[in-house]
Amino acid sequence: MEDKPEFVQVKVAALKNKDYKPQKAMQLRVDQNKTVVIYNRINNYILDAFLKAVFTHDDA
């Protein structure tokens, strides 16, 4: 897991409404030194991929 970057940049298309300001929707503490901030209007597929990557568990 050391070869994976700690931060992943995600670029989205420019918004048509210039008055829109992102707001923090959720903040999760993933590890002792890692916190994730999720903002409103996140794409479902990005949120789904994130949740699957962070909250994996072995049923074996």
N, C-alpha and C positions, 0 to 999 in steps of 0.2 A: 504494500500500500504506500510505501515511501516514494515510489516513482509517479504517483498521481499528484497533480497540482492541488494546492489548498484552495485556490480561487479559480472559478470558471467564469469568464466573461460571456454574457449573452447579449447580443445586439438585437434590437427590435426596430421595426419600421417607425418612421416619425409619425407622431399623432396628428390627426387633422384638427383636433380641438387644442388650441394653444393654451387654454385656461386650465387644462387638466394637470393636476399635481399628484404624483404617486403618494399613496399613504401606506404606512406599514400595516399589514393585515395580521401578521403572526411572527413571533420570534421564538425559535426553538434552540435550546441548549443541546447540542448533539454529543459533545464530549466535554471533558473538564475545561479545555481551552478553546472549544469551537462553538460558535453560535451562528445560527442561520436566520436571516431576516427575509421574510416573504412579503412582497408588496401586492396590493390589490391589482386586479386585472391580469394576473399571471396566466399564461396559457395553460390549459389543462394538461397537455402532453408533457410540458416541462415540469409541472408540479407532480404529475404521476411518476415520471422518471426519477425525480428527486426523492420522493417518498419511498419508492422501491429500492433505491440505492442506499438510503440511510437506514431504513427500518427493515432490514433483512433479518431473518431468523432461520435457524436450522431446525427442522422438525425431526431430524434423524436421531 
